[in-house]
Amino acid sequence: MITAAQCRAARALLDWSQQQLADASKVGNATIRNFEGGKSAPQYATLDVLSRAFESAGVVFLEDGQSIDGGPGVRLAKR
């Protein structure tokens, strides 16, 4: 599942605010803010919904070992 850093990076790639992500995913803004700020760890289902919203908008999540430095990452899908 996605990390808080991947969530922030994916929003940056799309130029989305936390509110835009909340609207796209139907997840509360406070949940997103707390997750990205390291104050809470959302349940698996919430992370799945966030991932799906990003993927629908063209974000590809890279897991450990898939990025240049070997850590998790994000990129935009080829169009």
All heavy atoms as a GROMACS GRO file, in nm:
protein
  586
    1MET      N    1   0.083  -0.119   0.000
    1MET     CA    2   0.000   0.000   0.000
    1MET      C    3   0.087   0.124   0.000
    1MET      O    4   0.205   0.119   0.027
    1MET     CB    5  -0.088   0.000   0.125
    1MET     CG    6  -0.215  -0.082   0.112
    1MET     SD    7  -0.344  -0.013   0.005
    1MET     CE    8  -0.312  -0.094  -0.148
    2ILE      N    9   0.025   0.237  -0.026
    2ILE     CA   10   0.100   0.361  -0.041
    2ILE      C   11   0.146   0.416   0.094
    2ILE      O   12   0.084   0.392   0.196
    2ILE     CB   13   0.020   0.467  -0.118
    2ILE    CG1   14  -0.102   0.515  -0.038
    2ILE    CG2   15  -0.022   0.416  -0.253
    2ILE    CD1   16  -0.172   0.635  -0.099
    3THR      N   17   0.255   0.489   0.087
    3THR     CA   18   0.309   0.556   0.206
    3THR      C   19   0.261   0.701   0.208
    3THR      O   20   0.211   0.753   0.107
    3THR     CB   21   0.462   0.554   0.205
    3THR    OG1   22   0.508   0.635   0.095
    3THR    CG2   23   0.517   0.412   0.193
    4ALA      N   24   0.280   0.767   0.321
    4ALA     CA   25   0.245   0.908   0.331
    4ALA      C   26   0.325   0.991   0.231
    4ALA      O   27   0.271   1.084   0.168
    4ALA     CB   28   0.268   0.957   0.474
    5ALA      N   29   0.453   0.959   0.215
    5ALA     CA   30   0.537   1.033   0.120
    5ALA      C   31   0.487   1.013  -0.024
    5ALA      O   32   0.485   1.108  -0.103
    5ALA     CB   33   0.682   0.988   0.132
    6GLN      N   34   0.444   0.891  -0.057
    6GLN     CA   35   0.390   0.866  -0.191
    6GLN      C   36   0.261   0.944  -0.211
    6GLN      O   37   0.235   0.994  -0.320
    6GLN     CB   38   0.365   0.717  -0.212
    6GLN     CG   39   0.490   0.637  -0.239
    6GLN     CD   40   0.458   0.489  -0.251
    6GLN    OE1   41   0.400   0.430  -0.160
    6GLN    NE2   42   0.497   0.430  -0.362
    7CYS      N   43   0.181   0.954  -0.108
    7CYS     CA   44   0.056   1.029  -0.117
    7CYS      C   45   0.084   1.176  -0.145
    7CYS      O   46   0.025   1.236  -0.236
    7CYS     CB   47  -0.024   1.012   0.012
    7CYS     SG   48  -0.191   1.079   0.006
    8ARG      N   49   0.177   1.235  -0.071
    8ARG     CA   50   0.213   1.376  -0.094
    8ARG      C   51   0.271   1.395  -0.234
    8ARG      O   52   0.238   1.492  -0.304
    8ARG     CB   53   0.315   1.422   0.012
    8ARG     CG   54   0.257   1.435   0.152
    8ARG     CD   55   0.356   1.500   0.248
    8ARG     NE   56   0.484   1.430   0.256
    8ARG     CZ   57   0.512   1.333   0.341
    8ARG    NH1   58   0.421   1.291   0.427
    8ARG    NH2   59   0.631   1.276   0.343
    9ALA      N   60   0.357   1.303  -0.276
    9ALA     CA   61   0.420   1.314  -0.408
    9ALA      C   62   0.317   1.299  -0.520
    9ALA      O   63   0.323   1.371  -0.621
    9ALA     CB   64   0.530   1.209  -0.423
   10ALA      N   65   0.224   1.207  -0.503
   10ALA     CA   66   0.120   1.187  -0.605
   10ALA      C   67   0.034   1.312  -0.617
   10ALA      O   68   0.000   1.355  -0.728
   10ALA     CB   69   0.035   1.066  -0.570
   11ARG      N   70   0.000   1.373  -0.505
   11ARG     CA   71  -0.077   1.498  -0.511
   11ARG      C   72   0.001   1.607  -0.583
   11ARG      O   73  -0.055   1.682  -0.663
   11ARG     CB   74  -0.115   1.547  -0.370
   11ARG     CG   75  -0.229   1.475  -0.307
   11ARG     CD   76  -0.287   1.545  -0.184
   11ARG     NE   77  -0.188   1.590  -0.088
   11ARG     CZ   78  -0.146   1.716  -0.074
   11ARG    NH1   79  -0.194   1.812  -0.152
   11ARG    NH2   80  -0.057   1.747   0.019
   12ALA      N   81   0.131   1.612  -0.556
   12ALA     CA   82   0.215   1.713  -0.622
   12ALA      C   83   0.220   1.691  -0.773
   12ALA      O   84   0.212   1.787  -0.851
   12ALA     CB   85   0.355   1.712  -0.563
   13LEU      N   86   0.232   1.565  -0.816
   13LEU     CA   87   0.235   1.536  -0.959
   13LEU      C   88   0.107   1.582  -1.028
   13LEU      O   89   0.110   1.629  -1.142
   13LEU     CB   90   0.254   1.386  -0.983
   13LEU     CG   91   0.394   1.330  -0.964
   13LEU    CD1   92   0.390   1.177  -0.974
   13LEU    CD2   93   0.490   1.386  -1.067
   14LEU      N   94  -0.004   1.567  -0.959
   14LEU     CA   95  -0.134   1.604  -1.016
   14LEU      C   96  -0.171   1.750  -0.988
   14LEU      O   97  -0.271   1.798  -1.039
   14LEU     CB   98  -0.243   1.512  -0.960
   14LEU     CG   99  -0.230   1.365  -0.995
   14LEU    CD1  100  -0.334   1.284  -0.918
   14LEU    CD2  101  -0.245   1.343  -1.146
   15ASP      N  102  -0.091   1.816  -0.904
   15ASP     CA  103  -0.121   1.951  -0.859
   15ASP      C  104  -0.256   1.955  -0.787
   15ASP      O  105  -0.338   2.045  -0.809
   15ASP     CB  106  -0.117   2.050  -0.976
   15ASP     CG  107  -0.109   2.195  -0.928
   15ASP    OD1  108  -0.059   2.220  -0.816
   15ASP    OD2  109  -0.156   2.284  -1.002
   16TRP      N  110  -0.279   1.855  -0.702
   16TRP     CA  111  -0.402   1.844  -0.624
   16TRP      C  112  -0.379   1.893  -0.483
   16TRP      O  113  -0.276   1.864  -0.421
   16TRP     CB  114  -0.448   1.699  -0.614
   16TRP     CG  115  -0.523   1.645  -0.731
   16TRP    CD1  116  -0.547   1.707  -0.850
   16TRP    CD2  117  -0.583   1.515  -0.739
   16TRP    NE1  118  -0.618   1.622  -0.932
   16TRP    CE2  119  -0.641   1.505  -0.867
   16TRP    CE3  120  -0.592   1.408  -0.653
   16TRP    CZ2  121  -0.709   1.391  -0.909
   16TRP    CZ3  122  -0.660   1.295  -0.695
   16TRP    CH2  123  -0.718   1.287  -0.822
   17SER      N  124  -0.476   1.959  -0.429
   17SER     CA  125  -0.477   1.992  -0.286
   17SER      C  126  -0.528   1.870  -0.209
   17SER      O  127  -0.580   1.775  -0.268
   17SER     CB  128  -0.569   2.111  -0.260
   17SER     OG  129  -0.704   2.073  -0.287
   18GLN      N  130  -0.514   1.875  -0.078
   18GLN     CA  131  -0.570   1.767   0.004
   18GLN      C  132  -0.720   1.760  -0.016
   18GLN      O  133  -0.778   1.652  -0.019
   18GLN     CB  134  -0.534   1.786   0.151
   18GLN     CG  135  -0.389   1.758   0.181
   18GLN     CD  136  -0.353   1.780   0.326
   18GLN    OE1  137  -0.420   1.852   0.399
   18GLN    NE2  138  -0.243   1.720   0.367
   19GLN      N  139  -0.786   1.875  -0.031
   19GLN     CA  140  -0.931   1.877  -0.052
   19GLN      C  141  -0.968   1.812  -0.185
   19GLN      O  142  -1.068   1.740  -0.194
   19GLN     CB  143  -0.986   2.019  -0.045
   19GLN     CG  144  -1.138   2.024  -0.051
   19GLN     CD  145  -1.204   1.945   0.062
   19GLN    OE1  146  -1.175   1.971   0.178
   19GLN    NE2  147  -1.291   1.851   0.029
   20GLN      N  148  -0.888   1.836  -0.289
   20GLN     CA  149  -0.918   1.773  -0.418
   20GLN      C  150  -0.905   1.622  -0.409
   20GLN      O  151  -0.986   1.549  -0.467
   20GLN     CB  152  -0.825   1.829  -0.526
   20GLN     CG  153  -0.862   1.970  -0.568
   20GLN     CD  154  -0.759   2.033  -0.659
   20GLN    OE1  155  -0.643   2.046  -0.620
   20GLN    NE2  156  -0.802   2.071  -0.778
   21LEU      N  157  -0.806   1.574  -0.335
   21LEU     CA  158  -0.793   1.430  -0.314
   21LEU      C  159  -0.911   1.378  -0.233
   21LEU      O  160  -0.966   1.272  -0.265
   21LEU     CB  161  -0.661   1.396  -0.244
   21LEU     CG  162  -0.642   1.250  -0.205
   21LEU    CD1  163  -0.654   1.156  -0.326
   21LEU    CD2  164  -0.507   1.232  -0.136
   22ALA      N  165  -0.952   1.451  -0.132
   22ALA     CA  166  -1.067   1.411  -0.051
   22ALA      C  167  -1.192   1.400  -0.138
   22ALA      O  168  -1.267   1.303  -0.128
   22ALA     CB  169  -1.089   1.511   0.062
   23ASP      N  170  -1.211   1.496  -0.226
   23ASP     CA  171  -1.327   1.493  -0.316
   23ASP      C  172  -1.320   1.376  -0.413
   23ASP      O  173  -1.421   1.308  -0.436
   23ASP     CB  174  -1.338   1.624  -0.393
   23ASP     CG  175  -1.370   1.745  -0.305
   23ASP    OD1  176  -1.415   1.727  -0.190
   23ASP    OD2  177  -1.346   1.858  -0.352
   24ALA      N  178  -1.203   1.352  -0.469
   24ALA     CA  179  -1.187   1.244  -0.568
   24ALA      C  180  -1.201   1.106  -0.506
   24ALA      O  181  -1.246   1.012  -0.572
   24ALA     CB  182  -1.052   1.257  -0.637
   25SER      N  183  -1.161   1.093  -0.380
   25SER     CA  184  -1.159   0.961  -0.316
   25SER      C  185  -1.276   0.938  -0.221
   25SER      O  186  -1.298   0.827  -0.176
   25SER     CB  187  -1.029   0.944  -0.238
   25SER     OG  188  -1.022   1.038  -0.131
   26LYS      N  189  -1.348   1.045  -0.187
   26LYS     CA  190  -1.456   1.038  -0.087
   26LYS      C  191  -1.403   1.000   0.051
   26LYS      O  192  -1.471   0.937   0.130
   26LYS     CB  193  -1.566   0.940  -0.130
   26LYS     CG  194  -1.621   0.963  -0.269
   26LYS     CD  195  -1.699   1.092  -0.278
   26LYS     CE  196  -1.770   1.102  -0.410
   26LYS     NZ  197  -1.723   1.204  -0.497
   27VAL      N  198  -1.278   1.039   0.077
   27VAL     CA  199  -1.214   1.019   0.208
   27VAL      C  200  -1.208   1.156   0.274
   27VAL      O  201  -1.183   1.257   0.206
   27VAL     CB  202  -1.072   0.960   0.190
   27VAL    CG1  203  -0.995   0.961   0.321
   27VAL    CG2  204  -1.081   0.818   0.137
   28GLY      N  205  -1.228   1.162   0.402
   28GLY     CA  206  -1.228   1.288   0.473
   28GLY      C  207  -1.094   1.360   0.464
   28GLY      O  208  -0.988   1.297   0.470
   29ASN      N  209  -1.102   1.492   0.453
   29ASN     CA  210  -0.982   1.574   0.445
   29ASN      C  211  -0.895   1.555   0.569
   29ASN      O  212  -0.772   1.548   0.558
   29ASN     CB  213  -1.022   1.722   0.429
   29ASN     CG  214  -0.905   1.811   0.394
   29ASN    OD1  215  -0.801   1.804   0.457
   29ASN    ND2  216  -0.924   1.894   0.294
   30ALA      N  217  -0.955   1.544   0.686
   30ALA     CA  218  -0.878   1.525   0.810
   30ALA      C  219  -0.802   1.393   0.807
   30ALA      O  220  -0.688   1.385   0.854
   30ALA     CB  221  -0.969   1.531   0.931
   31THR      N  222  -0.862   1.290   0.749
   31THR     CA  223  -0.795   1.160   0.738
   31THR      C  224  -0.670   1.173   0.651
   31THR      O  225  -0.563   1.123   0.686
   31THR     CB  226  -0.890   1.055   0.678
   31THR    OG1  227  -1.004   1.042   0.764
   31THR    CG2  228  -0.822   0.921   0.660
   32ILE      N  229  -0.682   1.244   0.541
   32ILE     CA  230  -0.568   1.264   0.450
   32ILE      C  231  -0.461   1.349   0.519
   32ILE      O  232  -0.342   1.316   0.514
   32ILE     CB  233  -0.615   1.329   0.318
   32ILE    CG1  234  -0.707   1.231   0.244
   32ILE    CG2  235  -0.496   1.371   0.232
   32ILE    CD1  236  -0.785   1.293   0.131
   33ARG      N  237  -0.502   1.456   0.583
   33ARG     CA  238  -0.408   1.544   0.652
   33ARG      C  239  -0.331   1.468   0.761
   33ARG      O  240  -0.209   1.479   0.771
   33ARG     CB  241  -0.483   1.663   0.712
   33ARG     CG  242  -0.395   1.766   0.777
   33ARG     CD  243  -0.471   1.890   0.824
   33ARG     NE  244  -0.587   1.858   0.907
   33ARG     CZ  245  -0.715   1.872   0.869
   33ARG    NH1  246  -0.744   1.916   0.748
   33ARG    NH2  247  -0.813   1.842   0.951
   34ASN      N  248  -0.402   1.389   0.839
   34ASN     CA  249  -0.337   1.312   0.946
   34ASN      C  250  -0.245   1.205   0.891
   34ASN      O  251  -0.137   1.181   0.946
   34ASN     CB  252  -0.442   1.251   1.038
   34ASN     CG  253  -0.512   1.354   1.123
   34ASN    OD1  254  -0.459   1.462   1.148
   34ASN    ND2  255  -0.634   1.322   1.165
   35PHE      N  256  -0.283   1.140   0.783
   35PHE     CA  257  -0.200   1.038   0.720
   35PHE      C  258  -0.071   1.101   0.667
   35PHE      O  259   0.040   1.056   0.697
   35PHE     CB  260  -0.277   0.970   0.608
   35PHE     CG  261  -0.196   0.878   0.521
   35PHE    CD1  262  -0.111   0.782   0.576
   35PHE    CD2  263  -0.205   0.884   0.383
   35PHE    CE1  264  -0.037   0.696   0.495
   35PHE    CE2  265  -0.133   0.798   0.302
   35PHE     CZ  266  -0.048   0.705   0.358
   36GLU      N  267  -0.085   1.207   0.588
   36GLU     CA  268   0.032   1.271   0.530
   36GLU      C  269   0.123   1.333   0.636
   36GLU      O  270   0.244   1.341   0.617
   36GLU     CB  271  -0.010   1.378   0.430
   36GLU     CG  272  -0.068   1.321   0.303
   36GLU     CD  273  -0.096   1.424   0.196
   36GLU    OE1  274  -0.085   1.547   0.223
   36GLU    OE2  275  -0.127   1.383   0.083
   37GLY      N  276   0.065   1.375   0.747
   37GLY     CA  277   0.143   1.435   0.854
   37GLY      C  278   0.201   1.335   0.952
   37GLY      O  279   0.268   1.372   1.048
   38GLY      N  280   0.175   1.206   0.930
   38GLY     CA  281   0.228   1.102   1.016
   38GLY      C  282   0.157   1.088   1.149
   38GLY      O  283   0.208   1.023   1.241
   39LYS      N  284   0.038   1.145   1.160
   39LYS     CA  285  -0.036   1.139   1.286
   39LYS      C  286  -0.122   1.015   1.299
   39LYS      O  287  -0.165   0.980   1.409
   39LYS     CB  288  -0.123   1.263   1.302
   39LYS     CG  289  -0.042   1.391   1.315
   39LYS     CD  290  -0.130   1.511   1.329
   39LYS     CE  291  -0.044   1.637   1.336
   39LYS     NZ  292  -0.127   1.757   1.338
   40SER      N  293  -0.151   0.949   1.187
   40SER     CA  294  -0.233   0.827   1.191
   40SER      C  295  -0.200   0.740   1.071
   40SER      O  296  -0.146   0.787   0.971
   40SER     CB  297  -0.382   0.862   1.191
   40SER     OG  298  -0.420   0.918   1.067
   41ALA      N  299  -0.235   0.614   1.084
   41ALA     CA  300  -0.219   0.519   0.975
   41ALA      C  301  -0.358   0.470   0.935
   41ALA      O  302  -0.422   0.398   1.012
   41ALA     CB  303  -0.132   0.401   1.018
   42PRO      N  304  -0.406   0.511   0.819
   42PRO     CA  305  -0.540   0.470   0.776
   42PRO      C  306  -0.551   0.319   0.759
   42PRO      O  307  -0.451   0.249   0.739
   42PRO     CB  308  -0.559   0.539   0.641
   42PRO     CG  309  -0.458   0.647   0.637
   42PRO     CD  310  -0.344   0.600   0.722
   43GLN      N  311  -0.673   0.272   0.765
   43GLN     CA  312  -0.698   0.131   0.741
   43GLN      C  313  -0.669   0.096   0.595
   43GLN      O  314  -0.666   0.183   0.509
   43GLN     CB  315  -0.843   0.096   0.775
   43GLN     CG  316  -0.873   0.114   0.922
   43GLN     CD  317  -1.012   0.065   0.957
   43GLN    OE1  318  -1.083   0.010   0.875
   43GLN    NE2  319  -1.051   0.086   1.082
   44TYR      N  320  -0.649  -0.032   0.572
   44TYR     CA  321  -0.615  -0.082   0.438
   44TYR      C  322  -0.718  -0.034   0.335
   44TYR      O  323  -0.682   0.008   0.226
   44TYR     CB  324  -0.608  -0.235   0.440
   44TYR     CG  325  -0.577  -0.295   0.307
   44TYR    CD1  326  -0.445  -0.312   0.265
   44TYR    CD2  327  -0.678  -0.334   0.219
   44TYR    CE1  328  -0.415  -0.365   0.140
   44TYR    CE2  329  -0.649  -0.388   0.095
   44TYR     CZ  330  -0.518  -0.404   0.057
   44TYR     OH  331  -0.490  -0.455  -0.066
   45ALA      N  332  -0.846  -0.040   0.369
   45ALA     CA  333  -0.951  -0.002   0.275
   45ALA      C  334  -0.939   0.146   0.236
   45ALA      O  335  -0.961   0.181   0.120
   45ALA     CB  336  -1.088  -0.030   0.334
   46THR      N  337  -0.903   0.230   0.329
   46THR     CA  338  -0.886   0.372   0.300
   46THR      C  339  -0.767   0.395   0.208
   46THR      O  340  -0.776   0.472   0.111
   46THR     CB  341  -0.868   0.453   0.430
   46THR    OG1  342  -0.982   0.431   0.513
   46THR    CG2  343  -0.850   0.601   0.404
   47LEU      N  344  -0.657   0.328   0.235
   47LEU     CA  345  -0.539   0.340   0.148
   47LEU      C  346  -0.570   0.289   0.008
   47LEU      O  347  -0.524   0.346  -0.091
   47LEU     CB  348  -0.421   0.262   0.207
   47LEU     CG  349  -0.366   0.317   0.339
   47LEU    CD1  350  -0.259   0.223   0.394
   47LEU    CD2  351  -0.312   0.457   0.321
   48ASP      N  352  -0.651   0.185  -0.002
   48ASP     CA  353  -0.690   0.132  -0.132
   48ASP      C  354  -0.773   0.234  -0.210
   48ASP      O  355  -0.750   0.255  -0.329
   48ASP     CB  356  -0.769   0.002  -0.113
   48ASP     CG  357  -0.801  -0.065  -0.244
   48ASP    OD1  358  -0.706  -0.092  -0.323
   48ASP    OD2  359  -0.920  -0.092  -0.271
   49VAL      N  360  -0.866   0.300  -0.142
   49VAL     CA  361  -0.948   0.402  -0.207
   49VAL      C  362  -0.862   0.519  -0.255
   49VAL      O  363  -0.881   0.570  -0.366
   49VAL     CB  364  -1.060   0.450  -0.111
   49VAL    CG1  365  -1.130   0.572  -0.164
   49VAL    CG2  366  -1.160   0.338  -0.087
   50LEU      N  367  -0.768   0.562  -0.172
   50LEU     CA  368  -0.677   0.670  -0.212
   50LEU      C  369  -0.595   0.629  -0.334
   50LEU      O  370  -0.582   0.707  -0.430
   50LEU     CB  371  -0.584   0.709  -0.097
   50LEU     CG  372  -0.650   0.775   0.024
   50LEU    CD1  373  -0.548   0.792   0.136
   50LEU    CD2  374  -0.714   0.907  -0.013
   51SER      N  375  -0.541   0.509  -0.331
   51SER     CA  376  -0.462   0.459  -0.445
   51SER      C  377  -0.544   0.457  -0.572
   51SER      O  378  -0.496   0.499  -0.678
   51SER     CB  379  -0.411   0.317  -0.416
   51SER     OG  380  -0.323   0.316  -0.308
   52ARG      N  381  -0.665   0.411  -0.563
   52ARG     CA  382  -0.752   0.403  -0.681
   52ARG      C  383  -0.784   0.542  -0.738
   52ARG      O  384  -0.789   0.559  -0.860
   52ARG     CB  385  -0.880   0.327  -0.649
   52ARG     CG  386  -0.857   0.179  -0.629
   52ARG     CD  387  -0.987   0.111  -0.585
   52ARG     NE  388  -0.964  -0.024  -0.544
   52ARG     CZ  389  -0.985  -0.129  -0.620
   52ARG    NH1  390  -1.028  -0.113  -0.745
   52ARG    NH2  391  -0.962  -0.250  -0.576
   53ALA      N  392  -0.804   0.638  -0.650
   53ALA     CA  393  -0.832   0.775  -0.698
   53ALA      C  394  -0.711   0.829  -0.773
   53ALA      O  395  -0.726   0.888  -0.881
   53ALA     CB  396  -0.866   0.865  -0.580
   54PHE      N  397  -0.592   0.807  -0.718
   54PHE     CA  398  -0.471   0.852  -0.787
   54PHE      C  399  -0.451   0.778  -0.919
   54PHE      O  400  -0.418   0.839  -1.020
   54PHE     CB  401  -0.349   0.830  -0.698
   54PHE     CG  402  -0.330   0.931  -0.589
   54PHE    CD1  403  -0.307   0.890  -0.459
   54PHE    CD2  404  -0.333   1.067  -0.616
   54PHE    CE1  405  -0.287   0.983  -0.358
   54PHE    CE2  406  -0.312   1.161  -0.516
   54PHE     CZ  407  -0.290   1.119  -0.386
   55GLU      N  408  -0.469   0.648  -0.917
   55GLU     CA  409  -0.448   0.568  -1.039
   55GLU      C  410  -0.546   0.609  -1.148
   55GLU      O  411  -0.511   0.613  -1.266
   55GLU     CB  412  -0.457   0.419  -1.006
   55GLU     CG  413  -0.336   0.373  -0.926
   55GLU     CD  414  -0.352   0.236  -0.862
   55GLU    OE1  415  -0.465   0.180  -0.862
   55GLU    OE2  416  -0.251   0.185  -0.810
   56SER      N  417  -0.669   0.641  -1.110
   56SER     CA  418  -0.768   0.688  -1.209
   56SER      C  419  -0.727   0.819  -1.273
   56SER      O  420  -0.765   0.848  -1.386
   56SER     CB  421  -0.905   0.705  -1.142
   56SER     OG  422  -0.957   0.581  -1.103
   57ALA      N  423  -0.649   0.897  -1.199
   57ALA     CA  424  -0.601   1.026  -1.250
   57ALA      C  425  -0.467   1.014  -1.323
   57ALA      O  426  -0.414   1.114  -1.371
   57ALA     CB  427  -0.589   1.126  -1.135
   58GLY      N  428  -0.411   0.892  -1.330
   58GLY     CA  429  -0.289   0.872  -1.407
   58GLY      C  430  -0.161   0.852  -1.329
   58GLY      O  431  -0.053   0.853  -1.387
   59VAL      N  432  -0.171   0.832  -1.198
   59VAL     CA  433  -0.052   0.809  -1.116
   59VAL      C  434  -0.021   0.660  -1.112
   59VAL      O  435  -0.111   0.576  -1.101
   59VAL     CB  436  -0.072   0.863  -0.973
   59VAL    CG1  437   0.043   0.822  -0.882
   59VAL    CG2  438  -0.086   1.014  -0.976
   60VAL      N  439   0.107   0.626  -1.122
   60VAL     CA  440   0.155   0.489  -1.107
   60VAL      C  441   0.240   0.483  -0.982
   60VAL      O  442   0.332   0.565  -0.965
   60VAL     CB  443   0.238   0.445  -1.230
   60VAL    CG1  444   0.296   0.306  -1.210
   60VAL    CG2  445   0.154   0.451  -1.356
   61PHE      N  446   0.211   0.389  -0.893
   61PHE     CA  447   0.289   0.374  -0.771
   61PHE      C  448   0.398   0.271  -0.793
   61PHE      O  449   0.375   0.164  -0.849
   61PHE     CB  450   0.198   0.331  -0.655
   61PHE     CG  451   0.107   0.441  -0.611
   61PHE    CD1  452  -0.022   0.448  -0.659
   61PHE    CD2  453   0.152   0.539  -0.526
   61PHE    CE1  454  -0.107   0.551  -0.621
   61PHE    CE2  455   0.069   0.643  -0.487
   61PHE     CZ  456  -0.061   0.649  -0.535
   62LEU      N  457   0.519   0.306  -0.750
   62LEU     CA  458   0.634   0.217  -0.761
   62LEU      C  459   0.665   0.163  -0.622
   62LEU      O  460   0.682   0.240  -0.527
   62LEU     CB  461   0.754   0.294  -0.815
   62LEU     CG  462   0.731   0.370  -0.946
   62LEU    CD1  463   0.852   0.456  -0.979
   62LEU    CD2  464   0.701   0.273  -1.058
   63GLU      N  465   0.671   0.033  -0.611
   63GLU     CA  466   0.700  -0.029  -0.482
   63GLU      C  467   0.850  -0.041  -0.463
   63GLU      O  468   0.928  -0.011  -0.552
   63GLU     CB  469   0.632  -0.165  -0.476
   63GLU     CG  470   0.480  -0.154  -0.483
   63GLU     CD  471   0.411  -0.287  -0.467
   63GLU    OE1  472   0.469  -0.378  -0.408
   63GLU    OE2  473   0.296  -0.297  -0.514
   64ASP      N  474   0.889  -0.087  -0.344
   64ASP     CA  475   1.031  -0.108  -0.316
   64ASP      C  476   1.095  -0.188  -0.429
   64ASP      O  477   1.040  -0.288  -0.473
   64ASP     CB  478   1.050  -0.184  -0.184
   64ASP     CG  479   1.037  -0.093  -0.063
   64ASP    OD1  480   1.058   0.028  -0.078
   64ASP    OD2  481   1.008  -0.144   0.045
   65GLY      N  482   1.210  -0.141  -0.475
   65GLY     CA  483   1.283  -0.210  -0.580
   65GLY      C  484   1.248  -0.166  -0.721
   65GLY      O  485   1.316  -0.204  -0.815
   66GLN      N  486   1.144  -0.086  -0.738
   66GLN     CA  487   1.103  -0.045  -0.872
   66GLN      C  488   1.154   0.093  -0.912
   66GLN      O  489   1.155   0.126  -1.030
   66GLN     CB  490   0.950  -0.046  -0.885
   66GLN     CG  491   0.889  -0.183  -0.879
   66GLN     CD  492   0.739  -0.178  -0.895
   66GLN    OE1  493   0.672  -0.096  -0.835
   66GLN    NE2  494   0.686  -0.266  -0.977
   67SER      N  495   1.195   0.174  -0.818
   67SER     CA  496   1.241   0.308  -0.850
   67SER      C  497   1.393   0.309  -0.868
   67SER      O  498   1.460   0.210  -0.840
   67SER     CB  499   1.200   0.407  -0.742
   67SER     OG  500   1.264   0.378  -0.620
   68ILE      N  501   1.444   0.419  -0.911
   68ILE     CA  502   1.588   0.431  -0.939
   68ILE      C  503   1.672   0.398  -0.816
   68ILE      O  504   1.771   0.327  -0.825
   68ILE     CB  505   1.622   0.572  -0.991
   68ILE    CG1  506   1.558   0.592  -1.128
   68ILE    CG2  507   1.771   0.595  -0.997
   68ILE    CD1  508   1.568   0.733  -1.181
   69ASP      N  509   1.631   0.449  -0.700
   69ASP     CA  510   1.709   0.425  -0.579
   69ASP      C  511   1.666   0.300  -0.504
   69ASP      O  512   1.720   0.268  -0.398
   69ASP     CB  513   1.707   0.547  -0.486
   69ASP     CG  514   1.572   0.569  -0.421
   69ASP    OD1  515   1.475   0.497  -0.454
   69ASP    OD2  516   1.562   0.660  -0.337
   70GLY      N  517   1.567   0.230  -0.556
   70GLY     CA  518   1.523   0.105  -0.495
   70GLY      C  519   1.412   0.120  -0.394
   70GLY      O  520   1.358   0.021  -0.346
   71GLY      N  521   1.375   0.242  -0.360
   71GLY     CA  522   1.267   0.264  -0.264
   71GLY      C  523   1.134   0.285  -0.333
   71GLY      O  524   1.126   0.282  -0.455
   72PRO      N  525   1.028   0.306  -0.256
   72PRO     CA  526   0.898   0.332  -0.316
   72PRO      C  527   0.897   0.468  -0.385
   72PRO      O  528   0.975   0.557  -0.350
   72PRO     CB  529   0.802   0.329  -0.197
   72PRO     CG  530   0.886   0.359  -0.078
   72PRO     CD  531   1.023   0.307  -0.110
   73GLY      N  532   0.810   0.485  -0.483
   73GLY     CA  533   0.801   0.612  -0.554
   73GLY      C  534   0.670   0.626  -0.628
   73GLY      O  535   0.579   0.543  -0.614
   74VAL      N  536   0.660   0.731  -0.708
   74VAL     CA  537   0.542   0.756  -0.791
   74VAL      C  538   0.588   0.816  -0.923
   74VAL      O  539   0.696   0.875  -0.933
   74VAL     CB  540   0.441   0.854  -0.724
   74VAL    CG1  541   0.380   0.794  -0.601
   74VAL    CG2  542   0.503   0.986  -0.695
   75ARG      N  543   0.505   0.798  -1.025
   75ARG     CA  544   0.527   0.864  -1.153
   75ARG      C  545   0.394   0.874  -1.223
   75ARG      O  546   0.296   0.812  -1.183
   75ARG     CB  547   0.628   0.784  -1.238
   75ARG     CG  548   0.577   0.650  -1.286
   75ARG     CD  549   0.674   0.588  -1.389
   75ARG     NE  550   0.632   0.456  -1.430
   75ARG     CZ  551   0.538   0.431  -1.522
   75ARG    NH1  552   0.476   0.529  -1.583
   75ARG    NH2  553   0.506   0.306  -1.554
   76LEU      N  554   0.391   0.953  -1.328
   76LEU     CA  555   0.270   0.962  -1.410
   76LEU      C  556   0.274   0.853  -1.516
   76LEU      O  557   0.382   0.820  -1.569
   76LEU     CB  558   0.258   1.099  -1.474
   76LEU     CG  559   0.228   1.216  -1.381
   76LEU    CD1  560   0.230   1.348  -1.458
   76LEU    CD2  561   0.094   1.196  -1.312
   77ALA      N  562   0.159   0.800  -1.548
   77ALA     CA  563   0.149   0.697  -1.652
   77ALA      C  564   0.181   0.759  -1.786
   77ALA      O  565   0.157   0.877  -1.810
   77ALA     CB  566   0.010   0.637  -1.652
   78LYS      N  567   0.236   0.678  -1.875
   78LYS     CA  568   0.258   0.724  -2.013
   78LYS      C  569   0.124   0.738  -2.082
   78LYS      O  570   0.035   0.657  -2.064
   78LYS     CB  571   0.345   0.623  -2.089
   78LYS     CG  572   0.486   0.614  -2.035
   78LYS     CD  573   0.566   0.516  -2.116
   78LYS     CE  574   0.708   0.503  -2.058
   78LYS     NZ  575   0.786   0.403  -2.130
   79ARG      N  576   0.114   0.842  -2.161
   79ARG     CA  577  -0.015   0.864  -2.230
   79ARG      C  578   0.003   0.848  -2.378
   79ARG      O  579   0.099   0.862  -2.437
   79ARG     CB  580  -0.067   1.002  -2.200
   79ARG     CG  581  -0.095   1.012  -2.050
   79ARG     CD  582  -0.181   1.126  -2.018
   79ARG     NE  583  -0.201   1.122  -1.874
   79ARG     CZ  584  -0.303   1.174  -1.814
   79ARG    NH1  585  -0.395   1.232  -1.883
   79ARG    NH2  586  -0.316   1.167  -1.685
   0.00000   0.00000   0.00000
